[in-house]
Amino acid sequence: MIEKIGECDHLWIIDELANREYKSQIPLQGAFEGDFNGSTGRTGDLQYKESEYNIALYDDMPYTNSILKQYEMTRTRAMSLKSGMCYS
């Protein structure tokens, strides 16, 4: 069952993403500043917990970052799917 936790202005988020270059997805949070490859979960000998992927990666996305913080989201990413594609 899916539970609605709140609302946000998705058009504002899309606008903040408009100037980003990415193929199909872009990380919005990492375990540390500049963690644009956070999917590995490791940096050297450090192992990060899922809850530690809460650092906003883009300072110029204030609305999106406020939503991530408000709903205590972690390891968030934005995806752009082409027509006929679906989430696995």
Backbone as a ProteinNet text record, in pm:
[ID]
protein_1_A
[PRIMARY]
MIEKIGECDHLWIIDELANREYKSQIPLQGAFEGDFNGSTGRTGDLQYKESEYNIALYDDMPYTNSILKQYEMTRTRAMSLKSGMCYS
[TERTIARY]
84.9	0	88.8	54.8	128.8	58	135.3	79.4	129.5	40.1	77.2	132.1	254.3	315.3	312	275.3	270.8	262.9	279.4	271.3	390.4	422.1	526.1	491.6	557.5	535.6	635.2	591.8	682.8	735.6	658.3	705.9	824.4	824.9	935.8	1061.7	1046.3	1159	1211.5	1122	1161.9	1238.3	1192	1259.5	1401.4	1417.8	1551	1644	1586.6	1666.7	1696.3	1629.9	1634	1774.3	1863.5	1996.9	2100.5	2058.2	2149.9	2163.6	2283.3	2305.2	2313.2	2224	2225.4	2150.3	2186.5	2124.2	1988	1983.6	1855.2	1827	1931.6	1909.5	2022.7	1993	2090.2	2073.3	2182.4	2170.5	2144.9	2056.5	2028.9	2092.4	2129.2	2190	2305.6	2399.6	2511.9	2546.4	2650.7	2693.8	2788.1	2838.6	2926.5	2918.3	2964	2961.9	3042.7	2988.4	3058	3047.8	2961.6	2944.2	2851.3	2892.4	2808.1	2804.2	2886.9	2887.2	2849.5	2751.2	2713	2659.7	2633.4	2575.5	2670.9	2800.7	2895.5	2884.8	2847.4	2834.2	2965.6	3077.2	3207.8	3296.9	3380.8	3486.8	3609.9	3702	3818.9	3775	3811.2	3774.4	3643.3	3581.4	3458	3337.3	3247.5	3120.7	3010.1	2924.4	2818.1	2686.5	2607.1	2473.3	2377.2	2266.2	2167.2	2124.1	2109.8	2064.8	2165.3	2289.7	2392.8	2391.9	2311.7	2300.8	2197.3	2223	2127.2	2186.2	2301	2366.5	2322.2	2261.5	2219.4	2343.1	2340.5	2457	2458	2345.5	2337.3	2285.4	2371.3	2333.1	2232.8	2228.2	2140.9	2002.8	1961.2	1828	1756.6	1731.8	1678.8	1542.5	1452.4	1319.8	1329.8	1399.1	1415.8	1483.1	1587.9	1657.8	1568.1	1479.4	1388.4	1289.4	1246.2	1154.9	1227.7	1351.3	1429.9	1447.4	1474.9	1494.9	1362.7	1258	1127.2	1077.6	1095.4	1045.1	1153.8	1269.3	1380.3	1414.9	1424.9	1454.4	1605.2	1641	1781.7	1805.1	1927.4	1973.2	1873.6	1824.6	1724.3	1789.6	1719	1764.7	1644.3	1671.7	1568.1	1594.1	1486.3	1498.7	1414.5	1465.4	1392.2	1377.4	1254.1	1229.4	1169.7	1220.7	1167.5	1035.5	959	830.6	845.1	760.7	764.1	853.3	929.4	1015.8	939.6	987.9	926.6	1033.5	999.9	1089	1099.2	1216.1	1230.6	1183.5
-118	0	123.5	220.2	345.3	448.4	515.3	617.8	754.7	846.8	982.6	1052.9	1107.8	1172.8	1325.3	1378.8	1523.7	1560.6	1687	1736.7	1825	1833.6	1924.7	1970.8	2074.3	2130.1	2064.4	1960.5	1886	1971.2	2071.3	2158.4	2244.2	2280.7	2358.6	2271.3	2145.4	2052	2030.7	2012.2	1994.9	2118.5	2236.5	2360.3	2365.5	2322.8	2322.8	2220	2115.6	2013.6	2048.6	2149.8	2179.8	2202.8	2261	2292.8	2185.4	2073.6	1963.7	1872.3	1824.4	1726.7	1587.4	1500.9	1361.6	1278.3	1151.2	1064.3	1015.3	938.2	884.3	910	937.7	965.6	1051.2	1117.7	1205.3	1193.7	1173.4	1166.5	1305.6	1315.5	1442.9	1449.7	1333.7	1327.3	1228.9	1251.8	1160.9	1149	1072.2	1054	1165.9	1243.6	1357.1	1453.2	1576	1673.9	1623.4	1636.8	1592.9	1443.5	1373.2	1227.9	1198.2	1237.8	1220.4	1076.4	989.1	847	765.8	812.9	751.6	610.4	563.1	429.7	319.9	350.3	246.4	214.9	313.7	289.8	284	304.4	295.9	410.7	457.7	551.8	505.3	446.4	389.7	277.9	289.7	187.9	220.5	332.5	372.3	303.9	257	198	285.5	337.7	426.3	350.6	393.6	340.1	418	357	424.5	557.7	563	684.7	799.1	768.8	872	940.3	891.9	953	1063.7	1164.7	1272.7	1410.5	1416.8	1543.2	1588.6	1706.3	1761	1788.6	1746.7	1759.8	1888.9	1958.3	2078.1	2195.6	2294.3	2412.7	2500.9	2490.5	2577.2	2515.8	2424.3	2363.7	2377.3	2501.4	2521.3	2457.1	2463.7	2405	2252.8	2190.9	2045.1	2002.5	2072.2	2038.5	2054.1	2153.9	2172.5	2056.9	2002.8	1887.5	1763.7	1742.4	1627.9	1634.7	1753.5	1771.2	1757.9	1821.8	1818.7	1676.4	1590.3	1453.5	1352.6	1405.7	1322.7	1211.6	1248.6	1152.9	1125.1	1006.9	970.5	904.4	920.1	860.4	882.5	1002.9	1037	1064.2	1029.6	1058	1098.1	1168.4	1203.4	1120	1071.6	987.9	1045.9	1030.5	1072.2	947.5	900.6	779.1	813.6	748.9	767.6	694.3	733	671.1	521	444.2	298.7	232.4	311.8	256.2	254.1	171.2	164.8	136.5	156.4	125.1	-25.8	-75.2	-221.2	-258.1
0	0	0	-79.5	-86.1	-0.8	84.7	171.3	127.3	107.9	71.2	194.6	183.1	298.8	289.3	175.7	159.6	13.8	-11.6	-148.3	-179	-307.7	-353	-493.5	-536.6	-669.3	-765.3	-835.1	-922.1	-1036.9	-1080.1	-1188	-1142	-1014.6	-959	-957.3	-918.9	-917.3	-1059.3	-1154.4	-1294.4	-1342.6	-1303.2	-1341.2	-1283.5	-1158.4	-1096.8	-1163.3	-1218.9	-1288	-1433.4	-1486.6	-1630.2	-1685.5	-1609.8	-1660.4	-1628.6	-1579.6	-1546.9	-1667.3	-1690.3	-1796.6	-1733.7	-1775.9	-1731.4	-1832.7	-1841.8	-1941.6	-1895.3	-1789.5	-1745.6	-1597.7	-1519.2	-1377.5	-1322.5	-1211.4	-1147.7	-996.4	-922.5	-776.1	-720.1	-622.8	-557.7	-419.9	-363.5	-231.3	-232.3	-141.9	-125	22.6	52.4	190.9	234.9	138.7	167.5	49.9	68	-40.3	-158.2	-278.1	-398.3	-425.3	-354.4	-369.4	-486.7	-607.6	-725.1	-774.6	-718	-753.3	-629.7	-556.8	-430.4	-440	-558.8	-572.7	-528.4	-517.8	-477	-328.9	-247.4	-103.8	-30.3	-101.4	-37.7	-84.9	4.8	-29.7	45.2	-27.2	39.9	132.6	258.4	357.1	428.6	395.4	463	400.7	482.6	438.4	494.9	410.8	455.3	470.6	569.2	589.8	500.2	464.3	380.2	441.4	573	640.2	628	591	578.5	441.7	349	216.5	219.2	302.6	322.4	294.2	229.2	197.9	58	50	-79.2	-164.5	-289.8	-377.6	-458.7	-467.8	-550.4	-468.5	-446.6	-369.4	-442.9	-575.3	-654	-680.7	-592.3	-602.2	-467	-421.9	-286.9	-261.7	-358.6	-336.2	-324	-417.4	-414	-284.6	-245	-120.6	1.2	-0.3	113.3	124.5	10.4	11	65.1	19.5	66.9	218.5	269.4	413.5	489.2	438.4	506.2	528.3	427.7	437.7	475.9	519.9	568.8	469.1	342.5	236.8	231.7	185.6	171.5	36.5	-13.6	-139.4	-253.9	-262.8	-362.9	-497.5	-602.6	-738.1	-822.2	-930.2	-1026.9	-1151.1	-1210.8	-1329.7	-1442.5	-1562.4	-1681.2	-1768.8	-1781.9	-1858.8	-1994.9	-2096.4	-2231	-2245.3	-2343.7	-2369.6	-2385.8	-2320.4	-2328.9	-2224.7	-2148.1	-2043	-1911.7	-1818.9	-1687.2	-1582.4	-1457.1	-1346.4	-1333.2	-1297.4	-1276.1	-1136.5
[MASK]
++++++++++++++++++++++++++++++++++++++++++++++++++++++++++++++++++++++++++++++++++++++++

